[in-house]
Amino acid sequence: MMRIAIVVACAAILGAACHPAPANDDTGLPGIDTVVASRLQPPPDTVAPALLKDKPLEEAIAIAGPSDEATEFYMSDSLSEFRIGLFNFFKRKDYLRQRIQIKEVTWYNGEKNITVWYREEDFSWRFITMSVWDKDANF
């Protein structure tokens, strides 16, 4: 008897927090609850950062849409703390001897921002690395 009371109490608590999905008109079977479905898919204004990894800029724009910010600079410029990781991808003698141009592209992505750095090679901007950071972060 105690087990039934616990099950009924749990059902009442869960019933208040969750509701069954309405039946699908075509099949009569329960559909996916919209609350559950929204957890399965990212919001429409976001993109999974992994989709941008190793993609040239043209493909990244096709995936994520136009960027929210973009700028260009040279590796020989004085780099801010935010860009300092780029030194891991180039030898000092190389970027001092030749002008290596970098394009920094940022997408506002829900609660996070995605910044991707590209290097121009053969008239195309090629992926170097990326950073996903909190939209409220200060550098």
C-alpha positions, 0 to 999 in steps of 0.5 A, a space after each residue: 500500500 505504501 508503494 502505491 501512495 509513493 507512486 501516486 505522490 510522485 505522479 502528482 508531483 511530476 504531473 505538475 511539472 510535466 505534461 504529456 504531449 498531445 497526440 499526433 493527429 496522423 498516428 494518434 500516438 503522443 508527439 514530442 513535447 515541445 519543451 523536450 524538443 527545444 532541448 534537443 535542438 539549439 536555438 535558431 540563433 546559435 551554431 555548434 562551434 564544432 561545425 566551423 572547425 577546419 572550415 574555410 571562411 566561405 564555408 563558415 559563413 554558409 554554416 553560421 551566416 554573416 559574421 557580427 564582427 570582422 577585422 584584419 591584422 598582421 602577426 607582426 603587430 602587437 597582439 592583445 591577450 585575446 589573440 596571443 594564442 595565435 603565436 602557437 601556430 607561427 614561428 617568430 622568424 616566419 611572421 617577422 620575415 613575411 607579413 602574415 595577414 590574419 582575419 578575425 571573425 566573430 559570431 554572436 552565438 546565444 550566450 557565447 561568442 565564437 571567434 575564428 582566425 583565418 590566414 589567407 592562402 591561395 586567395 582563400 581564408 583558411 582556418 587557423 584556430 577558434 575561441 568560444 567565449 562568454 559574451 560578457 567576458 572582458 579582455 
